[in-house]
Amino acid sequence: MKLLTVNPNISEIVLEVIVQSARRAAQPGTQIIGLHSPRGTRNIDSSYGDYMSAPYMIEAVRANVASNKPDAVVLCGFGNVGIFALKEVLDIPVVSISEASMAMACLLGHRFSTLTMLEQFVPYQQDIVRLYGFEAKCASVRAINVNVERAAVERERTLADLTQQVLAIVEQDRAEVVILACAGLCGYDQALSERAGIPVIDPVVAGVKMAECFVSMGLKQSKLRKFRSPPQPLADYHLQN
């Protein structure tokens, strides 16, 4: 099995931690291919960053799928970042780490909380929870207020900040599961779970396991209505240089 794991921003630092989590999760024999957007922003930390990065990422994914022929795509951005468009234009399973981790969290406890990187990003992620239909199962959305790349490399400080927020989520928000709602937060899940005594989900791990499940079951997104291929030939859609 071959999985394409996609970082929707341009950061090689973030792509490295994504690939590490993906390889940790993957079954023996699953090949992980890493790809980051060729253009856009280093940190998707706002709606503007989301929309400015998504078109370039989508076209890079299409080109990679055509050349490398992966069995599934895992979109490793905790948000919108073009996920519905990718499901339209691709005929292989496409898994969003945000959607996969929220679906998984619902099986592990009564309510979950998401923990992201910036306070400014909290309303965006509240909207994402609502967009995917998990609002009734979400106890809270919190943040540690550090950008994506710093969260990936400043491990000791980030773990301390995450621990403080996870304990507050358990005590104050009464959530039973925590989702690390940013690809830059990959790899902190096991230490946090031990400290808090609850399931803490690495979203890339959730996305990879979900993608492997879909491939092994022969499933992919329905093309009947919402994810039906675009009506115009794809060559008619252009990005301006």
LUMGUPA-42169 format. One line per 3 residues: number of its first residue (from 1); their letters; for each residue x, y, z of N, C-alpha, C. Coordinates in steps of 0.02 Angstrom, whole numbers, plus 50000, padded with zeros to 5 digits. Each point is the difference from the previous one (the first is absolute). Example, Ala and Ser with C-alpha at 12.3 -4.5 7.8 and 13.67 -1.06 7.14 Angstrom:
BEGIN
1	as	50660,49716,50390,49955,50059,50000,50045,50060,50000 ~ 49982,50053,49964,50042,50059,50003,49961,50055,50037
//
This chain:
BEGIN
1	mkl	50042,49940,50000,49958,50060,50000,50044,50062,50000 ~ 49978,50052,49963,50038,50062,49995,49954,50058,50018 ~ 50021,50040,50050,49961,50058,50022,50038,50064,49987
4	ltv	49965,50049,49972,50028,50067,49991,49977,50043,50058 ~ 50048,50022,50043,49984,50043,50057,50019,50071,49981 ~ 49951,50045,50004,50007,50067,49972,49999,50053,50054
7	npn	50053,50040,50003,50003,50059,50041,49975,50059,49958 ~ 49944,50032,50016,49973,50052,49957,50038,50066,50003 ~ 50048,50007,50048,50041,50060,49998,50067,49984,49968
10	ise	50046,50048,49997,50062,49991,49963,50058,49978,50044 ~ 49988,49987,50063,50053,49988,50048,50027,49928,49996 ~ 50065,49993,49987,50032,49935,50002,50006,49974,50072
13	ivl	50006,50046,50048,50004,49982,50071,49936,49964,50021 ~ 49943,50028,49983,49936,49969,50018,49990,49935,49962 ~ 50020,49999,49937,49994,49937,49961,50040,49944,50034
16	evi	50058,50016,50027,50041,49949,50033,49964,49968,50059 ~ 49967,50040,50042,49966,49970,50058,49937,49963,49978 ~ 49969,50023,49946,49943,49963,49972,50021,49931,49977
19	vqs	50054,49997,49963,50023,49935,49973,50021,49954,50057 ~ 50032,50028,50053,50019,49959,50057,49939,49968,50032 ~ 49946,50039,50012,49940,49972,50029,49967,49950,49953
22	arr	50000,50015,49936,49969,49955,49951,50036,49933,49999 ~ 50066,50001,50002,50038,49937,49999,49991,49962,50065 ~ 49993,50035,50055,49987,49967,50065,49934,49963,49999
25	aaq	49950,50029,49965,49933,49971,49999,49992,49946,49948 ~ 50037,50004,49945,49987,49957,49943,50016,49927,50014 ~ 49962,49957,49968,50013,49928,50004,50065,49984,49964
28	pgt	50033,49944,50020,50058,49977,49962,49980,49990,49926 ~ 50040,50025,49957,49985,49994,49929,49965,50060,49970 ~ 49974,50046,50042,49970,50061,49975,50054,50051,49986
31	qii	50002,50025,49939,50050,50050,49981,49970,50070,50010 ~ 50037,50043,50033,49978,50069,50013,50038,50047,49954 ~ 49963,50038,49961,50029,50053,49958,49981,50067,50030
34	glh	50048,50043,50011,49987,50066,50027,50001,50054,49946 ~ 49954,50047,50006,49995,50055,49951,49977,50062,50037 ~ 50032,50057,49986,49975,50064,50026,49980,50044,49941
37	spr	49959,50049,50014,49977,50046,49948,50061,50038,49971 ~ 50003,50008,49934,50057,50036,49971,49997,50075,50010 ~ 49940,50026,50013,49992,50072,50011,49946,50010,50053
40	gtr	49999,50060,50028,49951,50015,50052,50034,50031,50060 ~ 49987,49973,50059,50025,50028,50062,50036,49947,50042 ~ 50046,50021,50043,50035,49954,50044,49956,49976,50057
43	nid	49952,50042,50021,49955,49983,50055,49929,50014,49979 ~ 49958,49949,49996,49929,50012,49986,49967,50015,50068 ~ 49994,50064,50014,49979,50023,50065,49939,50047,49997
46	ssy	49966,49999,49943,49943,50044,49989,49962,49976,49939 ~ 49941,50027,49989,49963,49984,49939,50038,50024,49938 ~ 50033,50056,50006,50040,50026,49943,50055,49951,49982
49	gdy	50036,49975,50051,50052,49951,49986,49972,49936,49970 ~ 49942,49980,50022,49966,49941,49973,49987,50009,49925 ~ 49966,50054,49983,49979,50009,49931,50057,50017,49953
52	msa	50053,50031,50027,50058,50016,49957,50042,49939,49986 ~ 49999,49951,50044,50041,49940,49990,49965,49944,49962 ~ 49934,49995,50009,49964,49942,49974,50006,49989,49925
55	pym	49992,50051,49957,50002,49986,49928,50066,49969,49977 ~ 50057,50024,50026,50065,49973,49980,50009,49929,50026 ~ 49976,49988,50061,50004,49934,50029,49959,49950,49959
58	iea	49940,50020,49980,49956,49955,49963,50033,49979,49934 ~ 50028,50047,49964,50031,49984,49936,50063,49957,50010 ~ 50037,50013,50054,50059,49959,50014,49979,49928,50016
61	vra	49945,49992,50036,49975,49933,50016,49978,49964,49937 ~ 49963,50035,49957,49978,49969,49937,50060,49975,49960 ~ 50053,50041,49995,50059,49980,49962,50034,49940,50032
64	nva	50005,49999,50066,50033,49945,50035,49960,49936,49993 ~ 49934,50004,50005,49957,49941,49992,50009,49971,49930 ~ 50005,50044,49950,50009,49976,49931,50067,49965,49990
67	snk	50052,50023,50034,50066,49972,49989,50016,49941,50047 ~ 49981,50005,50064,50018,49949,50049,49947,49947,50013 ~ 49939,50013,49977,49945,49952,50006,49990,49974,50072
70	pda	49991,50044,50049,49985,49977,50067,49931,49968,50004 ~ 49990,49960,50052,49935,49968,50010,49951,50046,50036 ~ 50025,50050,50036,49958,50047,50036,50040,50063,50016
73	vvl	49964,50054,50015,50031,50063,50019,49977,50018,50071 ~ 50048,50020,50042,49984,50025,50067,50018,50074,50002 ~ 49949,50043,50006,50011,50072,50002,50015,50020,50072
76	cgf	50061,50019,50014,50024,50011,50068,49998,50074,50020 ~ 49941,50030,49992,49987,50067,50025,49935,49997,50040 ~ 50002,50028,50060,49940,49995,50042,49953,50058,49985
79	gnv	49963,49992,49946,49954,50053,49980,49965,49981,49935 ~ 49985,50050,49962,49968,49991,49935,50053,49983,49948 ~ 50043,50048,49987,50058,49994,49955,49988,49957,49938
82	gif	49943,50010,49968,49987,49969,49935,49978,49927,50002 ~ 49979,49974,50057,49985,49929,50005,49942,49980,49954 ~ 49948,50041,49996,49943,49982,49958,50019,50000,49926
85	alk	50042,50048,49981,50023,50002,49930,50041,49938,49983 ~ 50044,49979,50046,50039,49940,49987,49956,49939,49992 ~ 49948,49995,50041,49954,49943,49995,49963,50001,49933
88	evl	49988,50060,49973,49968,50004,49935,50045,49977,49943 ~ 50063,50023,50001,50043,49990,49941,50038,49934,50001 ~ 50001,49965,50058,50037,49937,50003,49952,49940,50005
91	dip	50021,49945,49971,49960,49939,50000,50029,49947,50047 ~ 50043,50021,50046,50026,49956,50052,49978,50029,50068 ~ 50002,49961,50053,49978,50027,50065,50040,50062,50020
94	vvs	49966,50050,50025,50031,50062,50026,49976,50009,50071 ~ 50047,50003,50047,49983,50004,50071,50028,50065,50029 ~ 49958,50038,50033,50021,50059,50037,50018,49980,50072
97	ise	50057,50023,50025,50018,49982,50068,49952,50029,50051 ~ 49970,50057,49984,49952,50030,50047,49936,49959,50003 ~ 49974,49981,49944,49938,49960,49999,50012,49931,50029
100	asm	50057,49969,49983,50014,49933,50024,50009,49999,50075 ~ 50036,50049,50028,50012,50000,50072,49937,50016,50039 ~ 49956,50042,49973,49937,50015,50036,49954,49939,49998
103	ama	49997,49965,49944,49960,49939,49996,50026,49947,50049 ~ 50066,49994,50004,50030,49951,50046,49987,50019,50073 ~ 50004,50065,50015,49990,50023,50069,49930,49983,50025
106	cll	49951,50001,49955,49931,49985,50020,49992,49928,50024 ~ 50045,49956,49979,49997,49930,50021,50036,49988,50065 ~ 50037,50050,50024,50043,49990,50059,49975,50034,50063
109	ghr	49950,50043,49994,49975,50035,50058,49937,50039,49984 ~ 49967,50026,50052,49937,50035,49990,50008,50064,49961 ~ 50051,50040,50019,50013,50063,49964,50076,50009,49995
112	fst	50021,50035,49947,50071,50014,49990,50013,50074,49999 ~ 50064,50018,50008,50023,50069,49991,50055,49999,49948 ~ 50006,50054,49962,50056,50008,49954,50047,50052,50028
115	ltm	50064,49989,49991,50052,50044,50027,50045,50021,49943 ~ 49997,50065,49983,50036,50026,49943,50057,50045,50022 ~ 50030,50038,49952,50061,50036,50017,49990,50073,50017
118	leq	49954,50036,49969,49993,50072,50011,49929,50017,50024 ~ 49997,50046,50048,49934,50024,50024,49959,50028,49942 ~ 50033,50034,49954,49965,50030,49942,49966,49946,49958
121	fvp	50027,49939,50003,49975,49946,49957,49941,49963,50030 ~ 49982,50016,50062,49945,49964,50034,49934,50008,49963 ~ 49978,50061,49981,49936,50005,49963,50000,49961,49934
124	yqq	50057,50001,49965,50006,49961,49938,49986,49927,50014 ~ 50031,49973,50053,49991,49929,50013,49931,49984,50029 ~ 49970,50047,50035,49930,49990,50021,49955,49993,49939
127	div	50014,50039,49948,49962,49995,49938,50013,49932,49966 ~ 50062,49976,50004,50017,49935,49969,49963,49944,50035 ~ 49996,50002,50066,49962,49949,50037,49928,50000,49977
130	rly	49971,50059,49992,49931,50006,49977,49992,49976,49928 ~ 50048,50018,49957,49998,49980,49930,49998,49924,49992 ~ 50039,49964,50041,50002,49927,49995,49944,49966,50038
133	gfe	49959,50038,50036,49942,49971,50033,50012,49972,50069 ~ 50054,50022,50034,50017,49972,50065,49989,50049,50057 ~ 49962,50053,49989,49993,50052,50051,49971,49972,50065
136	akc	49951,49955,49996,49968,49973,50060,50048,49957,50041 ~ 50053,49975,49970,50047,49957,50035,50063,50038,50024 ~ 50004,50064,49984,50060,50039,50016,49989,50041,50063
139	asv	50040,49987,50051,49995,50036,50064,50032,50069,49996 ~ 50055,50006,49963,50035,50064,49997,50053,49999,49945 ~ 50021,50060,49981,50058,50009,49956,50048,50047,50037
142	rai	50060,49977,50012,50050,50039,50036,50064,50007,49959 ~ 50045,50044,50025,50062,50013,49964,50057,50011,50049 ~ 50062,49990,49976,50059,50013,50041,50038,50063,49979
145	nvn	49980,50029,49944,50027,50064,49976,50073,49996,49980 ~ 50015,49955,49953,50066,49994,49970,49989,49981,49926 ~ 50042,50026,49955,49988,49985,49930,50020,49929,49982
148	ver	49981,49978,49940,50006,49930,49982,50073,49976,50001 ~ 50045,50037,49969,50069,49979,49997,50032,49998,50069 ~ 49986,50048,50042,50029,50000,50067,49973,49942,50042
151	aav	49937,49984,49990,49972,49941,50035,50036,49936,49979 ~ 50022,49998,49938,50033,49940,49975,50071,49992,50027 ~ 50035,50056,50014,50071,49996,50018,50014,50016,50074
154	ere	49959,50041,50032,50012,50017,50070,49962,49949,50044 ~ 50027,49940,50004,49963,49944,50027,49987,50007,50075 ~ 50050,50019,50038,49992,50003,50073,49949,50052,50020
157	rtl	50007,50060,49973,49952,50054,50017,49930,49982,49976 ~ 49995,49974,49939,49934,49983,49973,49966,49946,50041 ~ 50038,49949,50021,49970,49947,50041,49975,50028,50067
160	adl	50037,50046,50030,49978,50031,50063,49935,50039,49989 ~ 49997,50039,49946,49939,50039,49986,49941,49954,49985 ~ 50012,49948,49962,49947,49952,49984,49975,49965,50064
163	tqq	50046,49981,50043,49980,49966,50062,49954,50044,50042 ~ 50017,50064,50005,49958,50046,50039,49930,50004,49971 ~ 49995,50003,49934,49934,50006,49969,49961,49935,50003
166	vla	50034,49944,49992,49965,49935,50003,49971,49989,50070 ~ 50038,50016,50051,49974,49993,50069,49941,50046,50012 ~ 50001,50060,49972,49944,50046,50006,49939,49973,49963
169	ive	50012,49969,49942,49945,49970,49962,49965,49946,50040 ~ 50039,49958,50034,49971,49946,50040,49962,50029,50060 ~ 50030,50048,50035,49971,50024,50063,49943,50051,49989
172	qdr	50008,50044,49950,49953,50054,49991,49948,49986,49945 ~ 50021,49970,49945,49955,49990,49943,49966,49932,50002 ~ 50026,49955,50042,49971,49933,50010,50003,49957,49938
175	aev	50047,50013,49956,50009,49958,49942,50034,49935,50020 ~ 49988,49947,49962,50029,49935,50014,50053,49980,49950 ~ 50005,50038,49945,50049,49987,49947,50026,50067,49977
178	vil	50065,50003,49984,50030,50061,49972,50030,49985,49932 ~ 49987,50044,49953,50030,49996,49933,50052,50055,49994 ~ 50060,49983,49980,50051,50050,49986,49986,50028,49930
181	aca	49970,50058,49999,49969,50026,49939,50047,50043,49958 ~ 50058,49970,49984,50049,50034,49958,50053,49949,49983 ~ 50021,49997,49936,50051,49953,49981,50066,50015,50034
184	glc	50013,50062,50019,50060,50017,50036,50002,49971,50070 ~ 49944,49975,50025,49996,49970,50066,50008,49924,49998 ~ 50020,49973,49943,50011,49928,49994,50053,49977,50050
187	gyd	49990,49941,50027,50051,49969,50041,49994,50014,50075 ~ 49954,50043,50020,49992,50015,50071,49946,49957,50033 ~ 49966,49959,49962,49940,49966,50024,50014,49951,50057
190	qal	50051,49960,49995,50011,49948,50050,50019,50029,50067 ~ 50045,50050,50001,50020,50031,50063,49940,50035,50033 ~ 49959,50033,49960,49942,50035,50027,49949,49951,50027
193	ser	49990,49945,49966,49952,49950,50023,50021,49972,50067 ~ 50065,49988,50008,50025,49974,50063,49991,50050,50056 ~ 50011,50065,49986,49994,50051,50051,49928,50014,50020
196	agi	49955,49996,49953,49930,50019,50013,49955,49940,50015 ~ 50021,49941,49980,49960,49940,50012,49939,49993,49955 ~ 50002,50032,49942,49945,49995,49951,50030,49988,49931
199	pvi	49960,49978,49951,50025,49994,49932,50017,50068,49970 ~ 50059,50006,49972,50021,50060,49964,50019,49978,49929 ~ 49968,50030,49951,50006,49976,49931,50048,50044,49960
202	dpv	50051,49968,49970,50042,50031,49949,49960,49997,49935 ~ 49982,50057,49970,49955,49998,49942,50029,49967,49939 ~ 50066,50003,49992,50031,49967,49942,49996,49924,50009
205	vag	50010,49976,50060,49992,49928,50013,49928,49979,49984 ~ 49952,50039,50023,49929,49984,49985,49987,50000,49925 ~ 50027,50049,49965,49989,50003,49928,50031,49942,49962
208	vkm	50060,49981,50020,50034,49944,49967,49963,49935,50012 ~ 49979,49988,50063,49965,49938,50014,49933,49997,49964 ~ 49965,50058,49995,49937,50002,49964,50011,49986,49926
211	aec	50053,50029,49971,50014,49989,49929,50017,49926,49987 ~ 50040,49970,50044,50016,49929,49991,49936,49958,50004 ~ 49956,50019,50046,49936,49963,50006,49959,50004,49936
214	fvs	49994,50061,49973,49961,50008,49938,50030,49960,49943 ~ 50066,50002,49993,50031,49963,49945,49989,49925,50009 ~ 50010,49975,50061,49992,49928,50012,49928,49976,49990
217	mgl	49952,50047,50012,49929,49982,49992,49975,50015,49929 ~ 50042,50029,49958,49979,50017,49932,49951,50058,49997 ~ 50004,50047,50048,49953,50056,50004,50033,50065,49980
220	kqs	49960,50046,49975,50022,50069,49986,49939,50044,50004 ~ 50011,50066,49997,49945,50047,50005,49950,49989,49943 ~ 49936,50006,50016,49947,49993,49950,50005,50055,49949
223	klr	49992,49983,49937,50002,50049,49946,49930,50015,49973 ~ 49949,49982,50039,49931,50008,49976,49978,50073,49999 ~ 50013,50038,50055,49976,50068,50004,50055,50049,50021
226	kfr	50012,50004,50066,50044,50053,50025,50071,49997,49970 ~ 50027,49940,49992,50069,49993,49976,50003,49977,49928 ~ 49946,50012,49964,50000,49985,49928,50053,50043,49965
229	spp	50031,49973,49948,50052,50037,49964,49973,50066,49974 ~ 50042,50053,49998,49977,50065,49975,49972,49994,49929 ~ 49949,50040,49985,49966,49994,49934,50043,50023,49942
232	qpl	50044,50049,50011,50044,50021,49946,50062,49955,49997 ~ 50031,49994,49941,50065,49965,49997,50049,50035,50047 ~ 50041,49961,50035,50046,50030,50049,50049,50048,49967
235	ady	50014,49989,49936,50045,50045,49963,49971,50071,49994 ~ 49934,50006,50009,49968,50066,49994,50008,50041,50064 ~ 50025,49970,50053,50011,50037,50063,50074,50018,50003
238	hlq	50015,50065,50005,50069,50022,49995,50021,50040,50062 ~ 50062,49990,50022,50031,50044,50048,50042,50051,49962 ~ 49991,50063,50016,50038,50052,49967,50072,50001,50027
241	n	50048,50007,49956,50070,50005,50020,50016,50071,50022
//
